[in-house]
Amino acid sequence: MDYGLFTMPSHPPERGLYDGHQWDLQQLRWADELGFSEAWIGEHHTAPWEPHPSPDLIVAQALLQTKRMRIGPGGFLMPYHHPAELANRVAIRPAVRRAPRMPAPSLRARSPREPGAEG
């Protein structure tokens, strides 16, 4: 059986961005050491508890700090990213650590602040 990890990542608003980022990276290193086969990082930057505006940034950093685990973004909020720029960033990810390609991330077309976007 393979194990995977999905993280939002969520942090209390009083935790600094640097400390929260370091905590997320530590969790990914632990998951790799424990033998998890993959991890997915969500994009959440619309609430004080979820300060990650671009999951591919932490993915790239985590790929350099882990050895075996496949790591990829769990989704992108498209109103916050230019499609060509996002495609370029996602395409380069496997070369960072010669990691296998992860399936394409999910894309959300509407802003979470739009009426009815929650469902």
Beta strands, then each sheet from edge to edge (+ up, - down):
strand 1: 4-7
strand 2: 38-41
strand 3: 44-47
strand 4: 50-52
strand 5: 70-73
strand 6: 76-77
strand 7: 107-108
sheet 1: 1+ 2+ 5+
sheet 2: 3+ 4-
sheet 3: 6+ 7+
end
